[in-house]
Amino acid sequence: MRWPSIPSPSRRDLVVFGAGLWLLSLLLAGLFWIRGASWLGTALAGGIPLALALVFVAAPPARRPLYLGVSRLFYPIGLAVTAALLGLLFWGLVTPVGLLRRGMGADPLRLRRPAPGFSLWSRSADPPEARRYFRPY
């Protein structure tokens, strides 16, 4: 798999990413605690993102590598989710609409054979004037 070139993140991107780490730690710890997980599981689920957020705040030089590392770590997941959503959209929306139109008699590609004696030739437009190509707009 070829990794994408991630542009240098702006200061705003890094601030949003750091805030997201804080929120992720709270969310994961809360979910594990509500589900009744052991204290160790809850501490790990909330502690790892919290530790990353603390490193993110305490060591500004580590922000960019941490951001790029997490981006590269979750890149394959993003590809899989994107492909799944596009497939779901196509098979769940585009295909049924096409089948419904086809069932109602629509023939946008004109694949149905016309009546005998009818020509499939269609009249084309006249070619444009040659001087039109020399006009810039």
Stockholm file with secondary structure:
# STOCKHOLM 1.0

chainA/1-137         MRWPSIPSPSRRDLVVFGAGLWLLSLLLAGLFWIRGASWLGTALAGGIPLALALVFVAAPPARRPLYLGVSRLFYPIGLAVTAALLGLLFWGLVTPVGLLRRGMGADPLRLRRPAPGFSLWSRSADPPEARRYFRPY
#=GR chainA/1-137 SS CCCCCCCCCCHHHHHHHHHHHHHHHHHHHHHHHHTTCCHHHHHHHHHHHHHHHHHHHHCGGGHHHHHHHHHHHHHHHHHHHHHHHHHHHIIIIIHHHHHHHHHTTCCTTCCSCCCTTCCCCCCCCCCCCGGGGGCCC
#=GC SS_cons         CCCCCCCCCCHHHHHHHHHHHHHHHHHHHHHHHHTTCCHHHHHHHHHHHHHHHHHHHHCGGGHHHHHHHHHHHHHHHHHHHHHHHHHHHIIIIIHHHHHHHHHTTCCTTCCSCCCTTCCCCCCCCCCCCGGGGGCCC
//
